[in-house]
């Protein structure tokens, strides 16, 4: 069995670190496994954990804040594993066969995105669940159709050591996970989406925490786009269908908003309504039902002519793929995600665009580069 290095990063708070250490140190007695924890500015509870597990794991501790990129690279320099699993300290692993299943997938991969699940006890948690679901579907599309990585979610992912060496480790970036995943794309490194097991990710505890997190992600994403713009356009051209599908899955309102604006133009509105009637004509055999449906639709705003069928197609497509990768879809929460959560998330992405391209700001509140 190959040696596996588990690298965990933590900043100030312990979060789920103790639970992760219990899980992996128990496995290390019967597996070829090492655990490395990279800690910045440890708080009191974190110091107690470091002391308690000092003989079971390797700790890289900095009293000053290094930033996540340097913390990752420092931990990487201490690791010896052929396979390196990267985890944030706010995740949990509950599957006792997690590593065995990961090792099996990594036999055919240089880099792997790992499936994330979110506990659904809170409203934020139930909605963020679909965030990770849509990212999982996008990752699955690139796994099956392209075989290359277009980006990673930093809460949990894995690399082969040889691939990391070829990439030169992590680059100083707001979204170091997306950056290294995309760089692996251009090196042609083999990619897999690992959905045979999953990690549990704790959702933000408040709306403010969620907004701050998404602002960081959106700013980092646009800085990433700015740096790799021409390479992104080239790769999107080569894999246009897969790229479009992935973007639409994660940001469904990126199509709806332009259509809503166009609907206020008389000619465009007429075109949308004509297309709607042509689509309904395909169901002429169900004329009574079509008549009732059209009567109801006539009472609704014209924008519904596009949004409703688009929503139904989106839900059906998402449901089909999500079943393949082990996600469960609740119609009510998916509807709330589509009509409420998704447009807010897209608005934050627009705010990030203005921040990066108009205001030309690169700083991210509460984030060390």
C-alpha positions as CSV (number, residue, x, y, z in Angstrom):
1,X,0.0,0.0,0.0
2,X,1.3,3.5,-0.8
3,X,2.1,5.8,2.1
4,X,-0.7,8.4,2.5
5,X,0.0,11.8,4.0
6,X,-3.0,13.6,5.6
7,X,-2.4,17.3,5.7
8,X,-4.8,19.4,7.8
9,X,-4.7,23.2,8.1
10,X,-6.0,25.1,11.1
11,X,-6.1,28.8,12.1
12,X,-6.7,29.9,15.7
13,X,-9.7,27.7,16.3
14,X,-9.7,23.9,16.8
15,X,-13.0,23.4,14.9
16,X,-13.2,19.6,14.1
17,X,-9.4,19.0,14.4
18,X,-9.6,16.7,17.4
19,X,-12.2,14.5,15.7
20,X,-10.1,14.3,12.5
21,X,-7.0,13.4,14.5
22,X,-8.9,10.7,16.4
23,X,-10.2,9.3,13.1
24,X,-6.8,9.2,11.2
25,X,-4.5,8.3,14.1
26,X,-6.7,5.3,14.8
27,X,-6.2,4.2,11.2
28,X,-2.4,4.9,11.3
29,X,-2.0,1.8,13.5
30,X,-3.0,-0.5,10.7
31,X,-2.3,1.6,7.6
32,X,0.6,3.2,5.9
33,X,-0.4,6.7,7.0
34,X,1.0,9.9,8.5
35,X,-0.8,12.9,9.7
36,X,0.6,16.5,9.4
37,X,-1.2,19.5,10.9
38,X,-0.2,23.0,9.9
39,X,-1.4,25.6,12.5
40,X,-1.3,29.4,12.5
41,X,-1.8,31.5,15.6
42,X,-3.1,28.6,17.8
43,X,-5.7,29.5,20.5
44,X,-5.8,27.9,23.9
45,X,-7.9,24.9,22.9
46,X,-5.7,24.3,19.8
47,X,-2.6,24.3,22.0
48,X,-4.1,21.6,24.2
49,X,-4.8,19.5,21.2
50,X,-1.3,19.9,19.9
51,X,0.1,18.8,23.2
52,X,-2.2,15.8,23.5
53,X,-1.4,14.5,20.0
54,X,2.2,15.5,19.7
55,X,3.4,11.9,19.6
56,X,0.7,10.8,17.1
57,X,0.9,13.5,14.5
58,X,3.5,16.0,13.1
59,X,2.7,19.6,13.8
60,X,4.0,22.7,12.0
61,X,3.1,25.6,14.3
62,X,3.5,29.3,13.6
63,X,2.7,31.9,16.3
64,X,2.4,34.5,13.5
65,X,-0.1,34.1,10.6
66,X,1.6,32.6,7.6
67,X,-1.4,32.4,5.4
68,X,-3.0,29.2,4.0
69,X,-0.7,28.9,1.0
70,X,2.5,29.0,3.1
71,X,1.0,26.7,5.7
72,X,0.2,24.2,3.0
73,X,3.6,24.3,1.4
74,X,5.3,24.0,4.9
75,X,3.3,20.9,5.6
76,X,4.0,19.6,2.2
77,X,7.7,19.9,2.8
78,X,7.3,17.7,5.9
79,X,5.3,15.0,4.2
80,X,6.6,11.7,2.7
81,X,3.4,10.2,1.2
82,X,2.9,9.1,-2.3
83,X,-0.7,10.2,-2.0
84,X,-1.4,13.5,-0.2
85,X,-4.9,14.2,1.2
86,X,-5.5,17.9,2.0
87,X,-8.3,18.8,4.5
88,X,-9.5,21.9,6.3
89,X,-10.0,21.6,10.0
90,X,-13.7,22.3,9.8
91,X,-14.5,19.0,7.9
92,X,-15.3,15.6,9.3
93,X,-14.7,12.1,7.9
94,X,-17.2,9.4,9.1
95,X,-16.6,6.6,6.5
96,X,-14.2,4.0,8.0
97,X,-13.4,3.0,4.4
98,X,-12.7,6.5,3.2
99,X,-9.0,6.1,2.7
100,X,-9.3,2.7,1.0
101,X,-11.8,4.1,-1.5
102,X,-9.6,7.2,-2.1
103,X,-6.6,5.0,-2.7
104,X,-8.5,3.0,-5.3
105,X,-9.5,6.1,-7.2
106,X,-6.0,7.6,-7.0
107,X,-4.6,4.5,-8.8
108,X,-5.9,6.2,-12.0
109,X,-5.6,9.8,-11.1
110,X,-3.0,12.5,-10.3
111,X,-5.5,14.8,-8.7
112,X,-9.0,14.3,-7.2
113,X,-11.8,16.5,-6.1
114,X,-13.6,15.0,-3.1
115,X,-17.3,15.0,-2.6
116,X,-18.7,17.2,0.2
117,X,-21.9,16.9,2.2
118,X,-23.4,19.5,4.4
119,X,-25.4,18.8,7.6
120,X,-29.0,20.0,6.9
121,X,-30.0,21.2,10.4
122,X,-30.1,24.9,9.6
123,X,-31.7,26.9,6.7
124,X,-28.2,28.0,5.6
125,X,-27.0,24.4,5.8
126,X,-29.8,23.1,3.6
127,X,-29.1,25.7,0.9
128,X,-25.3,25.4,1.0
129,X,-25.8,21.6,0.5
130,X,-27.0,22.4,-3.0
131,X,-23.9,24.6,-3.5
132,X,-21.7,21.6,-3.0
133,X,-24.1,19.4,-5.0
134,X,-23.8,21.7,-8.1
135,X,-20.0,21.9,-7.7
136,X,-20.0,18.1,-7.5
137,X,-22.1,17.8,-10.7
138,X,-19.7,20.2,-12.5
139,X,-16.7,18.2,-11.2
140,X,-18.4,14.9,-12.4
141,X,-18.9,16.4,-15.9
142,X,-15.2,17.3,-16.2
143,X,-14.2,13.9,-14.8
144,X,-16.4,11.9,-17.3
145,X,-16.2,14.2,-20.4
146,X,-12.7,15.8,-20.2
147,X,-10.6,13.9,-17.6
148,X,-8.9,17.1,-16.5
149,X,-9.4,19.3,-13.5
150,X,-10.9,22.8,-14.0
151,X,-10.7,23.7,-10.3
152,X,-10.9,22.3,-6.7
153,X,-12.7,23.1,-3.5
154,X,-10.1,23.5,-0.8
155,X,-12.0,21.8,2.0
156,X,-10.9,18.4,0.7
157,X,-8.9,17.2,-2.3
158,X,-6.0,14.9,-3.0
159,X,-2.8,14.8,-5.2
160,X,-0.1,12.4,-6.0
161,X,3.3,13.6,-4.8
162,X,4.8,13.5,-8.3
163,X,2.0,15.7,-9.6
164,X,2.6,18.3,-6.9
165,X,6.3,18.3,-7.6
166,X,5.6,18.9,-11.3
167,X,3.3,21.8,-10.3
168,X,5.8,23.3,-7.9
169,X,3.4,23.2,-4.9
170,X,0.8,25.9,-4.1
171,X,1.0,29.3,-5.6
172,X,0.3,32.5,-3.6
173,X,-3.3,33.1,-4.5
174,X,-6.6,33.9,-2.8
175,X,-8.1,30.7,-4.2
176,X,-5.1,28.4,-4.0
177,X,-7.3,25.4,-4.6
178,X,-8.8,26.6,-7.8
179,X,-5.4,27.8,-8.9
180,X,-3.6,24.5,-8.5
181,X,-6.5,22.6,-9.9
182,X,-6.5,24.7,-13.1
183,X,-2.7,24.6,-13.4
184,X,-3.0,20.8,-13.4
185,X,-5.4,21.1,-16.3
186,X,-2.7,22.6,-18.5
187,X,-0.2,20.0,-17.5
188,X,-2.6,17.3,-18.6
189,X,-2.7,15.6,-15.1
190,X,-5.2,12.8,-14.8
191,X,-8.3,13.9,-12.9
192,X,-11.1,12.1,-11.0
193,X,-14.1,13.2,-9.0
194,X,-14.1,11.1,-5.9
195,X,-17.8,10.5,-5.0
196,X,-17.6,6.9,-3.6
197,X,-17.2,8.5,-0.2
198,X,-17.4,12.1,1.2
199,X,-16.3,14.5,3.8
200,X,-18.8,16.4,6.0
201,X,-18.4,20.2,5.8
202,X,-19.9,22.5,8.5
203,X,-21.8,25.3,6.9
204,X,-21.4,29.0,7.9
205,X,-23.1,29.7,11.2
206,X,-24.6,33.0,10.2
207,X,-25.7,35.0,7.1
208,X,-22.8,37.5,7.7
209,X,-20.3,34.6,7.8
210,X,-21.7,33.2,4.6
211,X,-21.6,36.6,2.8
212,X,-18.0,37.2,3.9
213,X,-17.0,33.7,2.7
214,X,-18.7,34.2,-0.7
215,X,-17.2,37.7,-1.1
216,X,-13.7,36.1,-0.6
217,X,-14.5,33.3,-3.1
218,X,-15.9,35.7,-5.7
219,X,-12.9,38.1,-5.4
220,X,-10.5,35.2,-5.6
221,X,-12.4,33.7,-8.5
222,X,-12.2,37.0,-10.6
223,X,-8.6,37.5,-9.7
224,X,-8.0,33.9,-10.9
225,X,-10.0,34.7,-14.1
226,X,-8.0,37.9,-14.7
227,X,-4.7,36.0,-14.4
228,X,-5.7,33.1,-16.6
229,X,-8.1,34.9,-18.9
230,X,-6.6,33.9,-22.3
231,X,-5.9,30.3,-21.2
232,X,-9.4,30.0,-19.9
233,X,-10.9,31.2,-23.2
234,X,-8.7,28.7,-25.0
235,X,-9.7,25.8,-22.8
236,X,-13.4,26.8,-22.9
237,X,-13.2,26.8,-26.7
238,X,-11.8,23.2,-26.7
239,X,-14.4,22.0,-24.2
240,X,-17.2,24.5,-24.8
241,X,-20.1,22.1,-24.1
242,X,-18.6,20.9,-20.8
243,X,-17.6,24.4,-19.7
244,X,-21.1,25.8,-20.5
245,X,-22.8,22.9,-18.6
246,X,-20.6,23.3,-15.6
247,X,-21.2,27.1,-15.4
248,X,-25.0,26.7,-15.9
249,X,-25.2,24.1,-13.2
250,X,-23.4,26.3,-10.6
251,X,-24.9,29.6,-11.7
252,X,-28.3,28.9,-13.3
253,X,-29.3,32.6,-13.2
254,X,-26.5,33.6,-15.5
255,X,-29.0,32.8,-18.3
256,X,-32.2,34.0,-16.7
257,X,-31.0,37.6,-15.9
258,X,-30.2,38.5,-19.6
259,X,-33.5,37.0,-20.7
260,X,-35.4,39.0,-18.1
261,X,-33.8,42.2,-19.3
262,X,-34.5,41.3,-23.0
263,X,-38.1,40.6,-22.2
264,X,-38.6,44.4,-21.7
265,X,-37.7,44.9,-25.4
266,X,-40.9,44.4,-27.4
267,X,-39.4,42.4,-30.3
268,X,-37.5,40.1,-28.0
269,X,-40.5,39.5,-25.9
270,X,-42.5,38.5,-28.9
271,X,-39.8,36.0,-29.9
272,X,-39.8,34.4,-26.5
273,X,-43.6,34.0,-26.5
274,X,-43.5,32.6,-30.1
275,X,-40.9,30.1,-29.0
276,X,-43.1,29.1,-26.1
277,X,-46.2,28.5,-28.3
278,X,-44.1,26.5,-30.7
279,X,-42.9,24.3,-27.8
280,X,-46.5,23.8,-26.6
281,X,-47.6,22.8,-30.1
282,X,-45.5,19.7,-29.7
283,X,-48.1,18.5,-27.1
284,X,-51.1,19.1,-29.4
285,X,-52.5,15.7,-28.5
286,X,-52.9,16.9,-25.0
287,X,-54.9,19.9,-26.2
288,X,-57.3,20.3,-23.1
289,X,-54.3,20.3,-20.7
290,X,-52.4,22.6,-22.9
291,X,-55.3,25.0,-23.1
292,X,-55.7,25.1,-19.3
293,X,-51.9,25.5,-18.9
294,X,-51.8,28.4,-21.4
295,X,-54.8,30.1,-19.6
296,X,-52.9,30.0,-16.3
297,X,-49.7,31.2,-17.9
298,X,-51.5,34.2,-19.5
299,X,-52.1,35.5,-16.0
300,X,-48.4,35.4,-15.1
301,X,-45.6,37.8,-16.1
302,X,-44.1,37.2,-19.6
303,X,-40.7,36.3,-18.0
304,X,-42.2,33.1,-16.8
305,X,-42.4,31.8,-20.4
306,X,-38.7,31.2,-20.3
307,X,-38.0,30.8,-16.5
308,X,-40.4,28.0,-15.8
309,X,-39.4,25.5,-18.5
310,X,-35.7,26.4,-17.8
311,X,-36.2,25.7,-14.1
312,X,-37.9,22.4,-14.8
313,X,-35.2,21.3,-17.2
314,X,-32.5,22.4,-14.7
315,X,-34.2,20.4,-11.9
316,X,-34.5,17.3,-14.1
317,X,-30.9,17.4,-15.3
318,X,-29.6,18.0,-11.8
319,X,-31.7,15.2,-10.3
320,X,-30.5,12.7,-12.9
321,X,-26.8,13.4,-12.4
322,X,-27.0,13.9,-8.6
323,X,-28.4,10.4,-8.2
324,X,-25.3,9.0,-10.0
325,X,-22.9,10.7,-7.5
326,X,-24.9,9.9,-4.4
327,X,-26.6,13.2,-3.6
328,X,-30.3,13.4,-2.5
329,X,-32.5,16.2,-4.0
330,X,-35.4,17.7,-2.1
331,X,-37.8,19.5,-4.5
332,X,-38.7,22.2,-2.0
333,X,-35.1,23.1,-1.1
334,X,-33.9,22.9,-4.7
335,X,-36.7,25.3,-5.6
336,X,-35.5,27.7,-2.9
337,X,-31.9,27.3,-4.0
338,X,-32.8,28.1,-7.6
339,X,-35.1,31.1,-7.0
340,X,-33.6,32.6,-3.8
341,X,-30.1,31.4,-3.1
342,X,-28.7,31.3,-6.6
343,X,-29.5,34.9,-7.6
344,X,-28.0,36.2,-4.4
345,X,-24.9,34.2,-5.0
346,X,-24.7,35.5,-8.6
347,X,-25.1,39.0,-7.3
348,X,-22.1,38.5,-5.0
349,X,-20.2,37.3,-8.0
350,X,-21.1,40.5,-9.8
351,X,-19.9,42.5,-6.8
352,X,-16.6,40.6,-6.9
353,X,-16.3,41.4,-10.6
354,X,-16.7,45.2,-9.9
355,X,-14.2,45.0,-7.1
356,X,-11.5,43.3,-9.2
357,X,-12.0,44.8,-12.7
358,X,-13.5,48.3,-11.9
359,X,-12.1,49.2,-8.5
360,X,-9.0,47.1,-9.2
361,X,-8.8,45.9,-5.6
362,X,-7.0,42.7,-4.7
363,X,-7.2,42.7,-0.9
364,X,-9.6,40.3,0.8
365,X,-10.8,41.0,4.3
366,X,-9.6,38.6,6.9
367,X,-7.4,36.7,4.4
368,X,-3.6,36.5,4.5
369,X,-1.6,36.1,1.3
